[in-house]
Amino acid sequence: MIRAYCKLLAGWMAKSGFRDGCPIATTLLESAPQSTDMATAGREAFAGWCAVIARALVRDGFGKAEAKRLSTLAVSSIEGALILARVEASAQPIEEVARALGAALRINALARKRITA
């Protein structure tokens, strides 16, 4: 799921000539410090994204606490990759994050399987 989403984002960014990015992050960086309503909306948006990923990880056998931690890592990494992609005018940061997150999730899944076996 993460790799597919990152592939979608990389294509979207490239199609825009790396002018687009995450509109929520851009807006929050500028307005959240002055607006508690914007900060609340941003927290809710990011929490929603994390919840989607966490639910998928739980379905894949991760524990709830681990899924929550990993979903925060995923969203934070992807958001950072979007910023780097825009600055570098390259999909490479998104592609690297997709590979790194995929590897981290596989390692966690394999370790979990060894522990329960």
C-alpha positions as CSV (number, residue, x, y, z in Angstrom):
1,M,0.0,0.0,0.0
2,I,2.8,2.4,0.9
3,R,4.8,1.8,-2.2
4,A,1.7,2.1,-4.4
5,Y,0.8,5.4,-2.7
6,C,4.3,6.8,-3.1
7,K,4.3,5.8,-6.8
8,L,1.0,7.7,-7.2
9,L,2.5,10.7,-5.4
10,A,5.7,10.6,-7.4
11,G,3.8,10.6,-10.7
12,W,1.5,13.4,-9.5
13,M,4.5,15.5,-8.5
14,A,6.3,14.9,-11.8
15,K,3.2,15.7,-13.8
16,S,2.9,19.1,-12.0
17,G,6.6,19.8,-12.8
18,F,7.2,19.5,-9.0
19,R,5.1,22.6,-8.4
20,D,2.5,20.8,-6.4
21,G,3.0,19.3,-3.0
22,C,0.9,18.6,0.1
23,P,-1.6,21.5,0.3
24,I,-2.3,20.6,3.9
25,A,1.3,20.8,5.0
26,T,1.9,24.1,3.1
27,T,-1.1,25.7,4.6
28,L,-0.3,24.4,8.1
29,L,3.2,25.6,8.1
30,E,2.0,29.1,7.4
31,S,-1.2,29.3,9.4
32,A,-1.1,26.8,12.3
33,P,1.0,29.0,14.6
34,Q,-1.6,31.8,14.4
35,S,-4.8,29.7,14.2
36,T,-5.8,27.0,16.7
37,D,-8.7,26.0,14.3
38,M,-6.2,25.4,11.5
39,A,-3.9,23.5,13.8
40,T,-6.8,21.4,15.0
41,A,-7.9,20.7,11.4
42,G,-4.3,19.7,10.5
43,R,-4.0,17.3,13.5
44,E,-7.3,15.7,12.4
45,A,-6.2,15.4,8.8
46,F,-2.8,13.8,9.7
47,A,-4.5,11.6,12.3
48,G,-6.9,10.4,9.7
49,W,-4.1,9.5,7.3
50,C,-2.2,7.7,10.1
51,A,-5.4,5.8,11.1
52,V,-5.8,4.5,7.5
53,I,-2.2,3.2,7.4
54,A,-2.5,1.8,11.0
55,R,-5.6,-0.1,10.1
56,A,-3.9,-1.7,7.1
57,L,-0.9,-2.6,9.3
58,V,-3.2,-4.2,11.9
59,R,-4.9,-6.2,9.2
60,D,-1.4,-7.4,8.1
61,G,-0.8,-8.6,11.6
62,F,1.0,-5.8,13.4
63,G,0.0,-4.9,16.9
64,K,-2.0,-1.8,17.4
65,A,0.7,0.2,19.2
66,E,3.3,-0.8,16.6
67,A,0.9,0.0,13.8
68,K,0.3,3.5,15.3
69,R,4.1,4.1,15.6
70,L,4.8,2.9,12.1
71,S,1.9,4.9,10.6
72,T,3.3,8.0,12.1
73,L,6.7,7.2,10.6
74,A,5.1,6.6,7.2
75,V,3.2,9.8,7.1
76,S,6.1,11.9,8.4
77,S,8.5,10.3,5.9
78,I,6.1,10.8,3.0
79,E,5.4,14.4,3.9
80,G,9.2,15.1,4.1
81,A,9.7,13.3,0.8
82,L,7.2,15.6,-0.9
83,I,9.1,18.6,0.3
84,L,12.4,17.2,-0.8
85,A,10.9,16.2,-4.2
86,R,9.6,19.7,-4.7
87,V,12.9,21.3,-3.8
88,E,15.0,18.9,-5.9
89,A,12.4,18.8,-8.7
90,S,12.8,15.0,-8.6
91,A,10.7,12.0,-7.7
92,Q,13.8,10.3,-6.2
93,P,13.1,11.3,-2.5
94,I,9.6,9.8,-2.8
95,E,10.9,6.7,-4.4
96,E,13.6,6.3,-1.8
97,V,11.1,6.7,1.1
98,A,8.8,4.1,-0.5
99,R,11.7,1.6,-0.7
100,A,12.9,2.4,2.9
101,L,9.4,2.2,4.4
102,G,8.8,-1.0,2.5
103,A,12.0,-2.5,3.8
104,A,11.3,-1.4,7.4
105,L,7.8,-2.9,7.3
106,R,9.2,-6.2,5.9
107,I,11.9,-6.3,8.6
108,N,9.3,-5.7,11.3
109,A,6.9,-8.3,9.9
110,L,9.7,-10.9,9.6
111,A,10.9,-10.2,13.2
112,R,7.3,-10.5,14.4
113,K,6.9,-13.8,12.6
114,R,10.1,-15.2,14.2
115,I,9.0,-14.2,17.7
116,T,5.6,-15.9,17.3
117,A,7.0,-19.0,15.6
